[in-house]
């Protein structure tokens, strides 16, 4: 197995050094790609310094803040071209526990997509305000009803893919971000017949830095599920 973790960043200077070390320490096979959107706080500079002493660290710098979805798509295309057969995605802020990486790598041997689920075994979210928890949980119920996907946590961002499954997706068609991007990736893989498994994780709110969540991300996800459903009905997904 040749696995890599892709992490998009924008102003994550408080977390970047620690998250890279934590990811690389989780499993000696793992490499990491940081996709940085020209963070003005110097996030990419820290990554460059770390690259000098560790060849398991890759960096992709983009000219500006272009969104989570395009960051992942460009990152996925890049690591697939480099021959990585297992691709993970996770956040830079420690809301996803790097110690879970080995569990994902074990499960992906039998599946095409493994999703770290906050809701497959009760509600496993720490330090979120009740309003945000209700919003997230309700969004997942809404997504299941509209799309029919048997996934408890379709909006989560801690995942592991087989490159062969990812290669079936036309990334040029994906323009969504945030919650919507996670839903769209799941839906496209599910409708292509991918084998999907959810494993329970504990989600902890970010240790430091500022959340990227806003209303536009929520509304994008609300409309995205209908768009995906209609595209599938008319054979244009």
Phi and psi restraints in degrees (value plus and minus 20) as a CYANA .aco file:
   2 UNK   PHI    -142.7  -102.7
   2 UNK   PSI      68.0   108.0
   3 UNK   PHI    -116.6   -76.6
   3 UNK   PSI     131.4   171.4
   4 UNK   PHI    -162.2  -122.2
   4 UNK   PSI     125.4   165.4
   5 UNK   PHI    -126.4   -86.4
   5 UNK   PSI     106.8   146.8
   6 UNK   PHI    -123.3   -83.3
   6 UNK   PSI     105.2   145.2
   7 UNK   PHI    -149.1  -109.1
   7 UNK   PSI      92.2   132.2
   8 UNK   PHI     -95.2   -55.2
   8 UNK   PSI     124.3   164.3
   9 UNK   PHI    -156.3  -116.3
   9 UNK   PSI     127.9   167.9
  10 UNK   PHI    -172.0  -132.0
  10 UNK   PSI      92.0   132.0
  11 UNK   PHI      36.9    76.9
  11 UNK   PSI      37.3    77.3
  12 UNK   PHI    -136.5   -96.5
  12 UNK   PSI      14.6    54.6
  13 UNK   PHI     -82.7   -42.7
  13 UNK   PSI     -47.0    -7.0
  14 UNK   PHI     -93.0   -53.0
  14 UNK   PSI     -40.2    -0.2
  15 UNK   PHI    -135.5   -95.5
  15 UNK   PSI     -42.1    -2.1
  16 UNK   PHI     -82.2   -42.2
  16 UNK   PSI     -63.6   -23.6
  17 UNK   PHI     -82.5   -42.5
  17 UNK   PSI     -66.3   -26.3
  18 UNK   PHI     -89.1   -49.1
  18 UNK   PSI     -59.9   -19.9
  19 UNK   PHI     -89.6   -49.6
  19 UNK   PSI     -57.8   -17.8
  20 UNK   PHI     -82.5   -42.5
  20 UNK   PSI     -66.7   -26.7
  21 UNK   PHI     -83.0   -43.0
  21 UNK   PSI     -59.5   -19.5
  22 UNK   PHI     -86.7   -46.7
  22 UNK   PSI     -61.7   -21.7
  23 UNK   PHI     -85.0   -45.0
  23 UNK   PSI     -66.8   -26.8
  24 UNK   PHI     -88.1   -48.1
  24 UNK   PSI     -47.6    -7.6
  25 UNK   PHI     -99.0   -59.0
  25 UNK   PSI     -39.2     0.8
  26 UNK   PHI     -87.9   -47.9
  26 UNK   PSI     -53.3   -13.3
  27 UNK   PHI    -180.0  -140.0
  27 UNK   PSI     109.9   149.9
  28 UNK   PHI     -89.1   -49.1
  28 UNK   PSI     -34.1     5.9
  29 UNK   PHI    -100.9   -60.9
  29 UNK   PSI     -39.9     0.1
  30 UNK   PHI     -98.9   -58.9
  30 UNK   PSI     114.6   154.6
  31 UNK   PHI    -127.3   -87.3
  31 UNK   PSI     150.7   190.7
  32 UNK   PHI    -159.6  -119.6
  32 UNK   PSI     118.1   158.1
  33 UNK   PHI    -138.2   -98.2
  33 UNK   PSI     101.4   141.4
  34 UNK   PHI    -117.2   -77.2
  34 UNK   PSI     103.8   143.8
  35 UNK   PHI    -126.9   -86.9
  35 UNK   PSI      81.9   121.9
  36 UNK   PHI    -123.8   -83.8
  36 UNK   PSI     111.0   151.0
  37 UNK   PHI    -112.0   -72.0
  37 UNK   PSI      33.8    73.8
  38 UNK   PHI      35.0    75.0
  38 UNK   PSI      30.4    70.4
  39 UNK   PHI     -77.7   -37.7
  39 UNK   PSI     102.4   142.4
  40 UNK   PHI     -88.5   -48.5
  40 UNK   PSI     -34.4     5.6
  41 UNK   PHI    -104.2   -64.2
  41 UNK   PSI     -21.4    18.6
  42 UNK   PHI      69.1   109.1
  42 UNK   PSI       1.2    41.2
  43 UNK   PHI     -73.7   -33.7
  43 UNK   PSI     -66.3   -26.3
  44 UNK   PHI     -83.9   -43.9
  44 UNK   PSI     -51.2   -11.2
  45 UNK   PHI     -84.2   -44.2
  45 UNK   PSI     -57.8   -17.8
  46 UNK   PHI     -83.9   -43.9
  46 UNK   PSI     -63.0   -23.0
  47 UNK   PHI     -81.7   -41.7
  47 UNK   PSI     -62.9   -22.9
  48 UNK   PHI     -81.3   -41.3
  48 UNK   PSI     -59.7   -19.7
  49 UNK   PHI     -83.1   -43.1
  49 UNK   PSI     -61.5   -21.5
  50 UNK   PHI     -89.4   -49.4
  50 UNK   PSI     -51.0   -11.0
  51 UNK   PHI     -83.0   -43.0
  51 UNK   PSI     -46.8    -6.8
  52 UNK   PHI     -82.8   -42.8
  52 UNK   PSI     -45.7    -5.7
  53 UNK   PHI    -139.5   -99.5
  53 UNK   PSI     -15.1    24.9
  54 UNK   PHI    -168.6  -128.6
  54 UNK   PSI      93.1   133.1
  55 UNK   PHI    -103.6   -63.6
  55 UNK   PSI     -14.2    25.8
  56 UNK   PHI    -109.4   -69.4
  56 UNK   PSI     -19.4    20.6
  57 UNK   PHI    -125.6   -85.6
  57 UNK   PSI     105.4   145.4
  58 UNK   PHI    -136.0   -96.0
  58 UNK   PSI     131.9   171.9
  59 UNK   PHI    -155.2  -115.2
  59 UNK   PSI     111.4   151.4
  60 UNK   PHI    -139.5   -99.5
  60 UNK   PSI      99.9   139.9
  61 UNK   PHI    -124.5   -84.5
  61 UNK   PSI     108.8   148.8
  62 UNK   PHI    -128.9   -88.9
  62 UNK   PSI     138.3   178.3
  63 UNK   PHI     -91.2   -51.2
  63 UNK   PSI     -37.6     2.4
  64 UNK   PHI    -190.7  -150.7
  64 UNK   PSI    -195.5  -155.5
  65 UNK   PHI     -94.7   -54.7
  65 UNK   PSI      83.3   123.3
  66 UNK   PHI    -133.5   -93.5
  66 UNK   PSI     -20.7    19.3
  67 UNK   PHI      84.5   124.5
  67 UNK   PSI     132.5   172.5
  68 UNK   PHI     -84.0   -44.0
  68 UNK   PSI     -64.3   -24.3
  69 UNK   PHI     -80.6   -40.6
  69 UNK   PSI     -68.1   -28.1
  70 UNK   PHI     -88.3   -48.3
  70 UNK   PSI     -51.2   -11.2
  71 UNK   PHI     -82.8   -42.8
  71 UNK   PSI     -66.3   -26.3
  72 UNK   PHI     -85.8   -45.8
  72 UNK   PSI     -64.1   -24.1
  73 UNK   PHI     -80.6   -40.6
  73 UNK   PSI     -66.1   -26.1
  74 UNK   PHI     -85.4   -45.4
  74 UNK   PSI     -59.6   -19.6
  75 UNK   PHI     -83.7   -43.7
  75 UNK   PSI     -63.9   -23.9
  76 UNK   PHI     -80.9   -40.9
  76 UNK   PSI     -67.9   -27.9
  77 UNK   PHI     -78.8   -38.8
  77 UNK   PSI     -61.0   -21.0
  78 UNK   PHI     -85.8   -45.8
  78 UNK   PSI     -68.2   -28.2
  79 UNK   PHI     -92.3   -52.3
  79 UNK   PSI     -50.7   -10.7
  80 UNK   PHI     -84.5   -44.5
  80 UNK   PSI     -60.5   -20.5
  81 UNK   PHI     -85.3   -45.3
  81 UNK   PSI     -44.8    -4.8
  82 UNK   PHI    -106.0   -66.0
  82 UNK   PSI     -24.1    15.9
  83 UNK   PHI      76.3   116.3
  83 UNK   PSI     -10.9    29.1
  84 UNK   PHI     -92.4   -52.4
  84 UNK   PSI     109.7   149.7
  85 UNK   PHI    -117.5   -77.5
  85 UNK   PSI     -30.7     9.3
  86 UNK   PHI    -153.4  -113.4
  86 UNK   PSI     106.2   146.2
  87 UNK   PHI    -145.7  -105.7
  87 UNK   PSI     105.3   145.3
  88 UNK   PHI    -130.0   -90.0
  88 UNK   PSI     134.1   174.1
  89 UNK   PHI    -147.3  -107.3
  89 UNK   PSI     122.6   162.6
  90 UNK   PHI    -180.9  -140.9
  90 UNK   PSI     145.8   185.8
  91 UNK   PHI    -103.9   -63.9
  91 UNK   PSI     139.3   179.3
  92 UNK   PHI    -107.8   -67.8
  92 UNK   PSI     -26.0    14.0
  93 UNK   PHI    -120.7   -80.7
  93 UNK   PSI      -7.3    32.7
  94 UNK   PHI      50.3    90.3
  94 UNK   PSI      -6.3    33.7
  95 UNK   PHI     -89.5   -49.5
  95 UNK   PSI     -43.5    -3.5
  96 UNK   PHI    -126.2   -86.2
  96 UNK   PSI     111.1   151.1
  97 UNK   PHI    -103.5   -63.5
  97 UNK   PSI      96.0   136.0
  98 UNK   PHI     -77.1   -37.1
  98 UNK   PSI     -43.8    -3.8
  99 UNK   PHI     -86.8   -46.8
  99 UNK   PSI     -33.8     6.2
 100 UNK   PHI    -104.0   -64.0
 100 UNK   PSI     -28.2    11.8
 101 UNK   PHI     -76.9   -36.9
 101 UNK   PSI     -62.4   -22.4
 102 UNK   PHI     -82.6   -42.6
 102 UNK   PSI     -55.3   -15.3
 103 UNK   PHI     -82.6   -42.6
 103 UNK   PSI     -62.2   -22.2
 104 UNK   PHI     -82.6   -42.6
 104 UNK   PSI     -64.3   -24.3
 105 UNK   PHI     -87.0   -47.0
 105 UNK   PSI     -49.2    -9.2
 106 UNK   PHI     -91.1   -51.1
 106 UNK   PSI     -65.8   -25.8
 107 UNK   PHI     -89.8   -49.8
 107 UNK   PSI     -53.8   -13.8
 108 UNK   PHI     -87.5   -47.5
 108 UNK   PSI     -34.4     5.6
 109 UNK   PHI     -83.5   -43.5
 109 UNK   PSI     -42.4    -2.4
 110 UNK   PHI    -132.7   -92.7
 110 UNK   PSI     -23.0    17.0
 111 UNK   PHI    -154.8  -114.8
 111 UNK   PSI     149.7   189.7
 112 UNK   PHI    -115.8   -75.8
 112 UNK   PSI     -47.0    -7.0
 113 UNK   PHI    -165.5  -125.5
 113 UNK   PSI     107.9   147.9
 114 UNK   PHI    -137.1   -97.1
 114 UNK   PSI     105.1   145.1
 115 UNK   PHI    -128.6   -88.6
 115 UNK   PSI     108.2   148.2
 116 UNK   PHI     -98.2   -58.2
 116 UNK   PSI      91.2   131.2
 117 UNK   PHI    -123.9   -83.9
 117 UNK   PSI     109.9   149.9
 118 UNK   PHI    -102.3   -62.3
 118 UNK   PSI     -34.3     5.7
 119 UNK   PHI    -146.8  -106.8
 119 UNK   PSI     -13.2    26.8
 120 UNK   PHI     -98.5   -58.5
 120 UNK   PSI     -38.0     2.0
 121 UNK   PHI    -156.4  -116.4
 121 UNK   PSI      47.7    87.7
 122 UNK   PHI      61.2   101.2
 122 UNK   PSI    -173.1  -133.1
 123 UNK   PHI    -136.5   -96.5
 123 UNK   PSI      93.2   133.2
 124 UNK   PHI    -135.8   -95.8
 124 UNK   PSI      50.1    90.1
 125 UNK   PHI    -147.8  -107.8
 125 UNK   PSI     111.8   151.8
 126 UNK   PHI    -136.2   -96.2
 126 UNK   PSI     113.0   153.0
 127 UNK   PHI      51.8    91.8
 127 UNK   PSI      -0.6    39.4
 128 UNK   PHI    -110.1   -70.1
 128 UNK   PSI     122.5   162.5
 129 UNK   PHI     -84.3   -44.3
 129 UNK   PSI     131.0   171.0
 130 UNK   PHI     -77.8   -37.8
 130 UNK   PSI     -56.8   -16.8
 131 UNK   PHI     -82.1   -42.1
 131 UNK   PSI     -61.1   -21.1
 132 UNK   PHI     -92.5   -52.5
 132 UNK   PSI     -56.3   -16.3
 133 UNK   PHI     -82.9   -42.9
 133 UNK   PSI     -65.1   -25.1
 134 UNK   PHI     -82.0   -42.0
 134 UNK   PSI     -61.9   -21.9
 135 UNK   PHI     -80.8   -40.8
 135 UNK   PSI     -67.9   -27.9
 136 UNK   PHI     -84.9   -44.9
 136 UNK   PSI     -65.9   -25.9
 137 UNK   PHI     -85.0   -45.0
 137 UNK   PSI     -61.9   -21.9
 138 UNK   PHI     -85.9   -45.9
 138 UNK   PSI     -57.7   -17.7
 139 UNK   PHI     -81.7   -41.7
 139 UNK   PSI     -55.7   -15.7
 140 UNK   PHI     -94.4   -54.4
 140 UNK   PSI     -55.4   -15.4
 141 UNK   PHI     -83.6   -43.6
 141 UNK   PSI     -66.0   -26.0
 142 UNK   PHI     -77.7   -37.7
 142 UNK   PSI     -64.5   -24.5
 143 UNK   PHI     -83.9   -43.9
 143 UNK   PSI     -62.6   -22.6
 144 UNK   PHI     -83.0   -43.0
 144 UNK   PSI     -60.5   -20.5
 145 UNK   PHI     -86.2   -46.2
 145 UNK   PSI     -66.0   -26.0
 146 UNK   PHI     -93.8   -53.8
 146 UNK   PSI     -65.3   -25.3
 147 UNK   PHI    -108.7   -68.7
 147 UNK   PSI     -47.7    -7.7
 148 UNK   PHI      63.4   103.4
 148 UNK   PSI     -18.0    22.0
 149 UNK   PHI     -86.4   -46.4
 149 UNK   PSI     110.5   150.5
 150 UNK   PHI    -103.8   -63.8
 150 UNK   PSI      34.1    74.1
 151 UNK   PHI    -141.3  -101.3
 151 UNK   PSI     104.3   144.3
 152 UNK   PHI     -93.3   -53.3
 152 UNK   PSI     -53.4   -13.4
 153 UNK   PHI    -148.2  -108.2
 153 UNK   PSI      60.6   100.6
 154 UNK   PHI    -101.7   -61.7
 154 UNK   PSI     -30.3     9.7
 155 UNK   PHI    -123.9   -83.9
 155 UNK   PSI     -20.7    19.3
 156 UNK   PHI     -92.1   -52.1
 156 UNK   PSI     133.1   173.1
 157 UNK   PHI    -135.8   -95.8
 157 UNK   PSI      -0.2    39.8
 158 UNK   PHI    -131.7   -91.7
 158 UNK   PSI      82.9   122.9
 159 UNK   PHI    -163.6  -123.6
 159 UNK   PSI     143.3   183.3
 160 UNK   PHI    -157.2  -117.2
 160 UNK   PSI     109.6   149.6
 161 UNK   PHI    -139.3   -99.3
 161 UNK   PSI     129.0   169.0
 162 UNK   PHI    -101.0   -61.0
 162 UNK   PSI     115.9   155.9
 163 UNK   PHI     -80.4   -40.4
 163 UNK   PSI     -54.3   -14.3
 164 UNK   PHI     -80.7   -40.7
 164 UNK   PSI     -57.7   -17.7
 165 UNK   PHI     -91.3   -51.3
 165 UNK   PSI     -62.7   -22.7
 166 UNK   PHI     -82.6   -42.6
 166 UNK   PSI     -54.6   -14.6
 167 UNK   PHI     -85.0   -45.0
 167 UNK   PSI     -37.7     2.3
 168 UNK   PHI     -99.0   -59.0
 168 UNK   PSI     -31.6     8.4
 169 UNK   PHI    -111.7   -71.7
 169 UNK   PSI     114.7   154.7
 170 UNK   PHI    -107.2   -67.2
 170 UNK   PSI      78.1   118.1
 171 UNK   PHI     -85.5   -45.5
 171 UNK   PSI     -40.8    -0.8
 172 UNK   PHI     -86.9   -46.9
 172 UNK   PSI     -36.9     3.1
 173 UNK   PHI    -108.8   -68.8
 173 UNK   PSI     -28.9    11.1
 174 UNK   PHI    -116.8   -76.8
 174 UNK   PSI     100.3   140.3
 175 UNK   PHI    -147.5  -107.5
 175 UNK   PSI     -12.7    27.3
 176 UNK   PHI    -104.4   -64.4
 176 UNK   PSI     144.8   184.8
 177 UNK   PHI    -156.9  -116.9
 177 UNK   PSI     151.5   191.5
 178 UNK   PHI      34.4    74.4
 178 UNK   PSI    -158.3  -118.3
 179 UNK   PHI     -71.8   -31.8
 179 UNK   PSI     -64.3   -24.3
 180 UNK   PHI     -81.1   -41.1
 180 UNK   PSI     -60.0   -20.0
 181 UNK   PHI     -81.7   -41.7
 181 UNK   PSI     -64.6   -24.6
 182 UNK   PHI     -83.0   -43.0
 182 UNK   PSI     -61.8   -21.8
 183 UNK   PHI     -82.7   -42.7
 183 UNK   PSI     -66.3   -26.3
 184 UNK   PHI     -82.9   -42.9
 184 UNK   PSI     -63.3   -23.3
 185 UNK   PHI     -81.4   -41.4
 185 UNK   PSI     -65.0   -25.0
 186 UNK   PHI     -80.8   -40.8
 186 UNK   PSI     -64.1   -24.1
 187 UNK   PHI     -86.4   -46.4
 187 UNK   PSI     -64.0   -24.0
 188 UNK   PHI     -84.1   -44.1
 188 UNK   PSI     -59.0   -19.0
 189 UNK   PHI     -90.5   -50.5
 189 UNK   PSI     -62.1   -22.1
 190 UNK   PHI     -81.4   -41.4
 190 UNK   PSI     -65.4   -25.4
 191 UNK   PHI     -91.0   -51.0
 191 UNK   PSI     -38.0     2.0
 192 UNK   PHI    -106.0   -66.0
 192 UNK   PSI     -22.5    17.5
 193 UNK   PHI      72.7   112.7
 193 UNK   PSI      -5.7    34.3
 194 UNK   PHI     -84.0   -44.0
 194 UNK   PSI     125.8   165.8
 195 UNK   PHI    -103.5   -63.5
 195 UNK   PSI     100.0   140.0
 196 UNK   PHI    -141.8  -101.8
 196 UNK   PSI     117.1   157.1
 197 UNK   PHI    -154.4  -114.4
 197 UNK   PSI     120.6   160.6
 198 UNK   PHI    -122.3   -82.3
 198 UNK   PSI     116.7   156.7
 199 UNK   PHI    -141.7  -101.7
 199 UNK   PSI     120.6   160.6
 200 UNK   PHI     -90.3   -50.3
 200 UNK   PSI     118.0   158.0
 201 UNK   PHI    -150.9  -110.9
 201 UNK   PSI     145.0   185.0
 202 UNK   PHI    -126.6   -86.6
 202 UNK   PSI     102.0   142.0
 203 UNK   PHI    -118.0   -78.0
 203 UNK   PSI     102.6   142.6
 204 UNK   PHI    -128.8   -88.8
 204 UNK   PSI     113.4   153.4
 205 UNK   PHI     -80.4   -40.4
 205 UNK   PSI     132.5   172.5
 206 UNK   PHI     -70.3   -30.3
 206 UNK   PSI     124.1   164.1
 207 UNK   PHI     -92.5   -52.5
 207 UNK   PSI     -61.2   -21.2
 208 UNK   PHI    -174.1  -134.1
 208 UNK   PSI     151.2   191.2
 209 UNK   PHI      68.8   108.8
 209 UNK   PSI    -194.5  -154.5
 210 UNK   PHI    -135.7   -95.7
 210 UNK   PSI     114.3   154.3
 211 UNK   PHI     -84.8   -44.8
 211 UNK   PSI     124.6   164.6
 212 UNK   PHI    -112.3   -72.3
 212 UNK   PSI     -18.2    21.8
 213 UNK   PHI     -87.7   -47.7
 213 UNK   PSI     117.5   157.5
 214 UNK   PHI    -173.0  -133.0
 214 UNK   PSI     155.3   195.3
 215 UNK   PHI     -84.8   -44.8
 215 UNK   PSI     -56.4   -16.4
 216 UNK   PHI     -81.6   -41.6
 216 UNK   PSI     -54.2   -14.2
 217 UNK   PHI     -85.1   -45.1
 217 UNK   PSI     -60.4   -20.4
 218 UNK   PHI     -85.6   -45.6
 218 UNK   PSI     -68.7   -28.7
 219 UNK   PHI     -86.1   -46.1
 219 UNK   PSI     -53.4   -13.4
 220 UNK   PHI     -80.1   -40.1
 220 UNK   PSI     -62.0   -22.0
 221 UNK   PHI     -88.2   -48.2
 221 UNK   PSI     -56.9   -16.9
 222 UNK   PHI     -78.2   -38.2
 222 UNK   PSI     -65.5   -25.5
 223 UNK   PHI    -103.0   -63.0
 223 UNK   PSI     -46.5    -6.5
 224 UNK   PHI     -81.2   -41.2
 224 UNK   PSI     -59.8   -19.8
 225 UNK   PHI     -82.4   -42.4
 225 UNK   PSI     -57.1   -17.1
 226 UNK   PHI     -89.7   -49.7
 226 UNK   PSI     -61.2   -21.2
 227 UNK   PHI     -78.9   -38.9
 227 UNK   PSI     -66.8   -26.8
 228 UNK   PHI     -82.2   -42.2
 228 UNK   PSI     -62.4   -22.4
 229 UNK   PHI     -82.3   -42.3
 229 UNK   PSI     -65.1   -25.1
 230 UNK   PHI     -89.6   -49.6
 230 UNK   PSI     -57.0   -17.0
 231 UNK   PHI     -81.8   -41.8
 231 UNK   PSI     -58.6   -18.6
 232 UNK   PHI     -88.1   -48.1
 232 UNK   PSI     -63.4   -23.4
 233 UNK   PHI     -77.8   -37.8
 233 UNK   PSI     -61.2   -21.2
 234 UNK   PHI    -113.1   -73.1
 234 UNK   PSI     -10.9    29.1
 235 UNK   PHI      49.9    89.9
 235 UNK   PSI       8.6    48.6
 236 UNK   PHI    -138.8   -98.8
 236 UNK   PSI      -5.3    34.7
